[in-house]
Amino acid sequence: MSAGSSNPVPAADPAPRTAASSATGWLRATLISGLAGAFLVDIYLVVTEGYFLHSGLTAQGLSQWDASNFLGMAAFSGGWGTAFFGMFCHAIVSLILAAIFVFAALRWPWLRRLPLATGAAYGVVIRVVMADVIVPLGRAKLPPHPTAIYLTNNYLAHVLAFGIPVVWIATRLLPKRRSPAAKPA
């Protein structure tokens, strides 16, 4: 209501969404969720494999493994130079995977309703695609006979430290859709 009047003042419509604001929304969701997922999954793997499973994995070694998909075994003798290249490659792949979720969530909004369940399922899908499609296309090597502990930890990494954070962050950053029933009077 306006001051001194009994007539209700209609609420102003929110600013109309423009093509630019939509592009900014999906781009922001992709960048933040993808980079967060890349960082978190690497931290998870270095901590769990390097310290708890005593594999000796370090941040440099993990990043060199990422680089080895392009460089082969030479990546492991390249020091921090190849490690930084591996970090860059991992970030690009993570951004692509985040963008896939963001575009899917924009197309099918139901993916955003249960971000923990969606993120867990997306993490499993990502782990399978990485191990069975992406890595075999490159030159990196996976353990030929991985142990149950290795596989469990690797799935947990992709679910807890990549899938769930990517979906949760993207879901919160994507613009909310207005329901057709919520039109102003």
GIHUQUI-V455986 format. One record per helix or strand. SS is the DSSP state (@ for helix, = for strand). FROM is the first residue (numbers start at 1). LEN is the number of residues. Records with the same first field share a line. If there is no record, write none. Layout:
# GIHUQUI-V455986
SS = FROM-LEN  FROM-LEN
This chain:
# GIHUQUI-V455986
@ = 19-34  59-19  79-29  109-4  115-23  148-26  180-3
